[in-house]
Amino acid sequence: MQEGEDVGVSPLLLGDVVISAERAATDAAESNIPFEHELWFLLLHGILHLLGYDHERGTAAEAERMEAREAEIFALLQREFSL
C-alpha cells in the first residue's frame, strides 16, 4: 500500500538525464575528445547524480568520491565497448 505524494510512482524510476547534443559537441571539440566519449561521460555523470552523488552541493570529499566513481566506470565502459 502506498501513501503520500509518491502514490503511483514507480520505485524504480529515479529521474531523467537530459543531454544537450549541441553543448556536448562543443565541449568535445574544445577538449579534443570524440563526441561519443563526451556523450557517454555526460550520461554516466547524470546517472551518478540520480544515484545520489553530488559534486556541487556536497563536500570536497564527496566531489572526489563522485569523480573517482566516474573515472572507474568510464574506464570500464572504454574497455568493454572499445570507446
N, CA, C and O atoms as a GROMACS GRO file, in nm:
protein
  332
    1MET      N    1   0.084  -0.118   0.000
    1MET     CA    2   0.000   0.000   0.000
    1MET      C    3   0.089   0.125   0.000
    1MET      O    4   0.184   0.134   0.078
    2GLN      N    5   0.057   0.218  -0.088
    2GLN     CA    6   0.135   0.342  -0.097
    2GLN      C    7   0.054   0.459  -0.043
    2GLN      O    8  -0.067   0.466  -0.062
    3GLU      N    9   0.123   0.550   0.023
    3GLU     CA   10   0.060   0.671   0.073
    3GLU      C   11   0.147   0.790   0.040
    3GLU      O   12   0.266   0.774   0.011
    4GLY      N   13   0.090   0.909   0.044
    4GLY     CA   14   0.167   1.032   0.026
    4GLY      C   15   0.180   1.075  -0.117
    4GLY      O   16   0.108   1.029  -0.206
    5GLU      N   17   0.273   1.167  -0.139
    5GLU     CA   18   0.292   1.230  -0.270
    5GLU      C   19   0.336   1.133  -0.378
    5GLU      O   20   0.308   1.157  -0.496
    6ASP      N   21   0.402   1.026  -0.342
    6ASP     CA   22   0.460   0.936  -0.441
    6ASP      C   23   0.368   0.821  -0.480
    6ASP      O   24   0.414   0.725  -0.541
    7VAL      N   25   0.240   0.829  -0.447
    7VAL     CA   26   0.145   0.724  -0.484
    7VAL      C   27   0.142   0.711  -0.636
    7VAL      O   28   0.124   0.810  -0.706
    8GLY      N   29   0.158   0.590  -0.686
    8GLY     CA   30   0.154   0.565  -0.829
    8GLY      C   31   0.287   0.583  -0.899
    8GLY      O   32   0.298   0.554  -1.018
    9VAL      N   33   0.388   0.629  -0.828
    9VAL     CA   34   0.520   0.648  -0.888
    9VAL      C   35   0.599   0.520  -0.869
    9VAL      O   36   0.605   0.465  -0.759
   10SER      N   37   0.658   0.473  -0.975
   10SER     CA   38   0.738   0.351  -0.968
   10SER      C   39   0.860   0.373  -0.880
   10SER      O   40   0.934   0.470  -0.900
   11PRO      N   41   0.884   0.284  -0.784
   11PRO     CA   42   1.004   0.299  -0.701
   11PRO      C   43   1.133   0.275  -0.780
   11PRO      O   44   1.242   0.302  -0.730
   12LEU      N   45   1.120   0.224  -0.901
   12LEU     CA   46   1.238   0.200  -0.985
   12LEU      C   47   1.274   0.321  -1.070
   12LEU      O   48   1.380   0.323  -1.133
   13LEU      N   49   1.187   0.422  -1.072
   13LEU     CA   50   1.211   0.541  -1.153
   13LEU      C   51   1.291   0.641  -1.071
   13LEU      O   52   1.243   0.691  -0.970
   14LEU      N   53   1.412   0.671  -1.115
   14LEU     CA   54   1.499   0.763  -1.043
   14LEU      C   55   1.488   0.905  -1.094
   14LEU      O   56   1.504   1.000  -1.018
   15GLY      N   57   1.460   0.922  -1.222
   15GLY     CA   58   1.453   1.054  -1.282
   15GLY      C   59   1.498   1.048  -1.426
   15GLY      O   60   1.506   0.941  -1.487
   16ASP      N   61   1.527   1.164  -1.480
   16ASP     CA   62   1.567   1.176  -1.620
   16ASP      C   63   1.709   1.231  -1.630
   16ASP      O   64   1.756   1.304  -1.542
   17VAL      N   65   1.775   1.195  -1.737
   17VAL     CA   66   1.903   1.255  -1.772
   17VAL      C   67   1.882   1.323  -1.907
   17VAL      O   68   1.847   1.258  -2.005
   18VAL      N   69   1.904   1.454  -1.909
   18VAL     CA   70   1.886   1.531  -2.032
   18VAL      C   71   2.024   1.581  -2.075
   18VAL      O   72   2.097   1.642  -1.997
   19ILE      N   73   2.057   1.554  -2.200
   19ILE     CA   74   2.188   1.593  -2.254
   19ILE      C   75   2.165   1.679  -2.378
   19ILE      O   76   2.091   1.641  -2.468
   20SER      N   77   2.228   1.794  -2.380
   20SER     CA   78   2.225   1.879  -2.498
   20SER      C   79   2.333   1.830  -2.594
   20SER      O   80   2.452   1.842  -2.566
   21ALA      N   81   2.291   1.776  -2.708
   21ALA     CA   82   2.387   1.726  -2.807
   21ALA      C   83   2.474   1.840  -2.859
   21ALA      O   84   2.593   1.821  -2.886
   22GLU      N   85   2.416   1.959  -2.874
   22GLU     CA   86   2.493   2.073  -2.923
   22GLU      C   87   2.603   2.111  -2.825
   22GLU      O   88   2.717   2.134  -2.864
   23ARG      N   89   2.567   2.117  -2.697
   23ARG     CA   90   2.667   2.152  -2.594
   23ARG      C   91   2.772   2.042  -2.584
   23ARG      O   92   2.891   2.070  -2.568
   24ALA      N   93   2.728   1.916  -2.592
   24ALA     CA   94   2.823   1.804  -2.586
   24ALA      C   95   2.922   1.811  -2.701
   24ALA      O   96   3.041   1.785  -2.683
   25ALA      N   97   2.874   1.846  -2.820
   25ALA     CA   98   2.962   1.857  -2.936
   25ALA      C   99   3.063   1.969  -2.917
   25ALA      O  100   3.181   1.953  -2.950
   26THR      N  101   3.018   2.082  -2.865
   26THR     CA  102   3.107   2.194  -2.839
   26THR      C  103   3.213   2.157  -2.736
   26THR      O  104   3.332   2.182  -2.755
   27ASP      N  105   3.168   2.097  -2.625
   27ASP     CA  106   3.262   2.057  -2.519
   27ASP      C  107   3.362   1.954  -2.568
   27ASP      O  108   3.480   1.959  -2.534
   28ALA      N  109   3.315   1.859  -2.649
   28ALA     CA  110   3.405   1.756  -2.703
   28ALA      C  111   3.511   1.819  -2.792
   28ALA      O  112   3.629   1.785  -2.784
   29ALA      N  113   3.468   1.911  -2.877
   29ALA     CA  114   3.562   1.978  -2.968
   29ALA      C  115   3.665   2.059  -2.889
   29ALA      O  116   3.784   2.057  -2.920
   30GLU      N  117   3.618   2.131  -2.786
   30GLU     CA  118   3.709   2.212  -2.704
   30GLU      C  119   3.808   2.126  -2.626
   30GLU      O  120   3.921   2.167  -2.601
   31SER      N  121   3.765   2.006  -2.587
   31SER     CA  122   3.851   1.915  -2.511
   31SER      C  123   3.929   1.820  -2.600
   31SER      O  124   4.011   1.741  -2.553
   32ASN      N  125   3.903   1.830  -2.731
   32ASN     CA  126   3.969   1.743  -2.830
   32ASN      C  127   3.949   1.594  -2.799
   32ASN      O  128   4.043   1.515  -2.802
   33ILE      N  129   3.823   1.560  -2.769
   33ILE     CA  130   3.787   1.420  -2.746
   33ILE      C  131   3.672   1.384  -2.840
   33ILE      O  132   3.601   1.473  -2.886
   34PRO      N  133   3.654   1.256  -2.869
   34PRO     CA  134   3.544   1.216  -2.956
   34PRO      C  135   3.407   1.253  -2.895
   34PRO      O  136   3.387   1.243  -2.774
   35PHE      N  137   3.318   1.294  -2.981
   35PHE     CA  138   3.182   1.330  -2.940
   35PHE      C  139   3.116   1.217  -2.861
   35PHE      O  140   3.050   1.241  -2.760
   36GLU      N  141   3.134   1.093  -2.908
   36GLU     CA  142   3.073   0.978  -2.841
   36GLU      C  143   3.123   0.962  -2.698
   36GLU      O  144   3.047   0.924  -2.610
   37HIS      N  145   3.251   0.991  -2.675
   37HIS     CA  146   3.307   0.983  -2.540
   37HIS      C  147   3.239   1.085  -2.449
   37HIS      O  148   3.205   1.056  -2.334
   38GLU      N  149   3.220   1.205  -2.502
   38GLU     CA  150   3.154   1.310  -2.423
   38GLU      C  151   3.011   1.269  -2.389
   38GLU      O  152   2.966   1.290  -2.276
   39LEU      N  153   2.939   1.212  -2.485
   39LEU     CA  154   2.802   1.167  -2.458
   39LEU      C  155   2.799   1.060  -2.350
   39LEU      O  156   2.718   1.067  -2.258
   40TRP      N  157   2.887   0.961  -2.360
   40TRP     CA  158   2.893   0.855  -2.258
   40TRP      C  159   2.924   0.915  -2.122
   40TRP      O  160   2.862   0.879  -2.022
   41PHE      N  161   3.020   1.007  -2.118
   41PHE     CA  162   3.057   1.068  -1.991
   41PHE      C  163   2.940   1.145  -1.931
   41PHE      O  164   2.914   1.134  -1.812
   42LEU      N  165   2.871   1.223  -2.012
   42LEU     CA  166   2.758   1.302  -1.962
   42LEU      C  167   2.645   1.212  -1.912
   42LEU      O  168   2.581   1.241  -1.811
   43LEU      N  169   2.620   1.102  -1.983
   43LEU     CA  170   2.518   1.007  -1.937
   43LEU      C  171   2.558   0.947  -1.803
   43LEU      O  172   2.477   0.940  -1.711
   44LEU      N  173   2.682   0.904  -1.793
   44LEU     CA  174   2.732   0.848  -1.668
   44LEU      C  175   2.722   0.951  -1.555
   44LEU      O  176   2.678   0.918  -1.445
   45HIS      N  177   2.762   1.073  -1.582
   45HIS     CA  178   2.758   1.181  -1.483
   45HIS      C  179   2.614   1.202  -1.434
   45HIS      O  180   2.590   1.214  -1.314
   46GLY      N  181   2.520   1.206  -1.527
   46GLY     CA  182   2.380   1.224  -1.490
   46GLY      C  183   2.326   1.108  -1.408
   46GLY      O  184   2.253   1.130  -1.311
   47ILE      N  185   2.362   0.987  -1.445
   47ILE     CA  186   2.316   0.869  -1.370
   47ILE      C  187   2.372   0.872  -1.228
   47ILE      O  188   2.300   0.839  -1.133
   48LEU      N  189   2.497   0.911  -1.212
   48LEU     CA  190   2.554   0.920  -1.077
   48LEU      C  191   2.479   1.023  -0.993
   48LEU      O  192   2.457   1.001  -0.874
   49HIS      N  193   2.440   1.134  -1.054
   49HIS     CA  194   2.357   1.231  -0.981
   49HIS      C  195   2.226   1.168  -0.937
   49HIS      O  196   2.182   1.187  -0.823
   50LEU      N  197   2.162   1.092  -1.025
   50LEU     CA  198   2.036   1.026  -0.990
   50LEU      C  199   2.055   0.928  -0.875
   50LEU      O  200   1.962   0.903  -0.798
   51LEU      N  201   2.173   0.871  -0.865
   51LEU     CA  202   2.202   0.775  -0.759
   51LEU      C  203   2.247   0.842  -0.629
   51LEU      O  204   2.276   0.774  -0.530
   52GLY      N  205   2.251   0.976  -0.630
   52GLY     CA  206   2.280   1.048  -0.507
   52GLY      C  207   2.417   1.112  -0.497
   52GLY      O  208   2.446   1.181  -0.399
   53TYR      N  209   2.502   1.092  -0.595
   53TYR     CA  210   2.633   1.156  -0.593
   53TYR      C  211   2.614   1.305  -0.622
   53TYR      O  212   2.529   1.343  -0.703
   54ASP      N  213   2.693   1.390  -0.556
   54ASP     CA  214   2.679   1.535  -0.575
   54ASP      C  215   2.814   1.603  -0.560
   54ASP      O  216   2.874   1.599  -0.453
   55HIS      N  217   2.861   1.664  -0.666
   55HIS     CA  218   2.990   1.734  -0.663
   55HIS      C  219   2.972   1.884  -0.645
   55HIS      O  220   3.069   1.956  -0.625
   56GLU      N  221   2.848   1.931  -0.651
   56GLU     CA  222   2.823   2.075  -0.645
   56GLU      C  223   2.784   2.123  -0.505
   56GLU      O  224   2.835   2.224  -0.458
   57ARG      N  225   2.696   2.050  -0.438
   57ARG     CA  226   2.646   2.093  -0.308
   57ARG      C  227   2.710   2.018  -0.192
   57ARG      O  228   2.691   2.053  -0.076
   58GLY      N  229   2.783   1.915  -0.225
   58GLY     CA  230   2.845   1.834  -0.120
   58GLY      C  231   2.981   1.889  -0.080
   58GLY      O  232   3.020   1.999  -0.117
   59THR      N  233   3.051   1.810  -0.004
   59THR     CA  234   3.185   1.845   0.041
   59THR      C  235   3.287   1.814  -0.068
   59THR      O  236   3.256   1.751  -0.168
   60ALA      N  237   3.409   1.860  -0.045
   60ALA     CA  238   3.517   1.829  -0.139
   60ALA      C  239   3.539   1.678  -0.146
   60ALA      O  240   3.568   1.624  -0.253
   61ALA      N  241   3.525   1.611  -0.033
   61ALA     CA  242   3.541   1.465  -0.031
   61ALA      C  243   3.433   1.397  -0.114
   61ALA      O  244   3.460   1.298  -0.182
   62GLU      N  245   3.311   1.449  -0.108
   62GLU     CA  246   3.202   1.391  -0.187
   62GLU      C  247   3.226   1.414  -0.336
   62GLU      O  248   3.198   1.326  -0.418
   63ALA      N  249   3.279   1.530  -0.371
   63ALA     CA  250   3.311   1.558  -0.511
   63ALA      C  251   3.421   1.464  -0.560
   63ALA      O  252   3.413   1.412  -0.671
   64GLU      N  253   3.521   1.442  -0.476
   64GLU     CA  254   3.629   1.349  -0.513
   64GLU      C  255   3.576   1.207  -0.528
   64GLU      O  256   3.619   1.133  -0.616
   65ARG      N  257   3.482   1.170  -0.441
   65ARG     CA  258   3.421   1.036  -0.449
   65ARG      C  259   3.347   1.019  -0.581
   65ARG      O  260   3.356   0.914  -0.645
   66MET      N  261   3.272   1.123  -0.621
   66MET     CA  262   3.198   1.116  -0.747
   66MET      C  263   3.295   1.108  -0.865
   66MET      O  264   3.276   1.029  -0.957
   67GLU      N  265   3.399   1.191  -0.863
   67GLU     CA  266   3.497   1.191  -0.972
   67GLU      C  267   3.568   1.056  -0.983
   67GLU      O  268   3.593   1.008  -1.093
   68ALA      N  269   3.600   0.997  -0.868
   68ALA     CA  270   3.665   0.865  -0.870
   68ALA      C  271   3.573   0.760  -0.927
   68ALA      O  272   3.616   0.674  -1.004
   69ARG      N  273   3.445   0.766  -0.891
   69ARG     CA  274   3.348   0.669  -0.942
   69ARG      C  275   3.330   0.687  -1.092
   69ARG      O  276   3.321   0.590  -1.167
   70GLU      N  277   3.323   0.814  -1.137
   70GLU     CA  278   3.314   0.842  -1.281
   70GLU      C  279   3.432   0.781  -1.356
   70GLU      O  280   3.415   0.715  -1.458
   71ALA      N  281   3.551   0.804  -1.304
   71ALA     CA  282   3.672   0.753  -1.370
   71ALA      C  283   3.671   0.601  -1.375
   71ALA      O  284   3.706   0.542  -1.476
   72GLU      N  285   3.631   0.539  -1.265
   72GLU     CA  286   3.626   0.393  -1.259
   72GLU      C  287   3.527   0.335  -1.360
   72GLU      O  288   3.561   0.243  -1.435
   73ILE      N  289   3.408   0.390  -1.363
   73ILE     CA  290   3.305   0.337  -1.454
   73ILE      C  291   3.337   0.372  -1.598
   73ILE      O  292   3.316   0.289  -1.687
   74PHE      N  293   3.388   0.492  -1.623
   74PHE     CA  294   3.420   0.529  -1.761
   74PHE      C  295   3.531   0.440  -1.816
   74PHE      O  296   3.528   0.403  -1.933
   75ALA      N  297   3.629   0.407  -1.734
   75ALA     CA  298   3.735   0.315  -1.777
   75ALA      C  299   3.676   0.180  -1.814
   75ALA      O  300   3.718   0.118  -1.911
   76LEU      N  301   3.580   0.134  -1.736
   76LEU     CA  302   3.512   0.007  -1.766
   76LEU      C  303   3.437   0.017  -1.899
   76LEU      O  304   3.443  -0.075  -1.980
   77LEU      N  305   3.367   0.127  -1.921
   77LEU     CA  306   3.295   0.147  -2.047
   77LEU      C  307   3.391   0.148  -2.165
   77LEU      O  308   3.364   0.087  -2.269
   78GLN      N  309   3.503   0.216  -2.148
   78GLN     CA  310   3.602   0.221  -2.256
   78GLN      C  311   3.655   0.082  -2.289
   78GLN      O  312   3.673   0.047  -2.405
   79ARG      N  313   3.680   0.004  -2.186
   79ARG     CA  314   3.733  -0.131  -2.207
   79ARG      C  315   3.628  -0.223  -2.268
   79ARG      O  316   3.657  -0.297  -2.362
   80GLU      N  317   3.508  -0.220  -2.214
   80GLU     CA  318   3.403  -0.313  -2.258
   80GLU      C  319   3.344  -0.278  -2.394
   80GLU      O  320   3.304  -0.367  -2.469
   81PHE      N  321   3.339  -0.149  -2.426
   81PHE     CA  322   3.274  -0.107  -2.551
   81PHE      C  323   3.372  -0.044  -2.649
   81PHE      O  324   3.329   0.017  -2.747
   82SER      N  325   3.500  -0.060  -2.626
   82SER     CA  326   3.604  -0.009  -2.716
   82SER      C  327   3.584   0.138  -2.750
   82SER      O  328   3.590   0.178  -2.866
   83LEU      N  329   3.562   0.218  -2.648
   83LEU     CA  330   3.544   0.362  -2.671
   83LEU      C  331   3.678   0.429  -2.693
   83LEU      O  332   3.684   0.550  -2.713
   0.00000   0.00000   0.00000
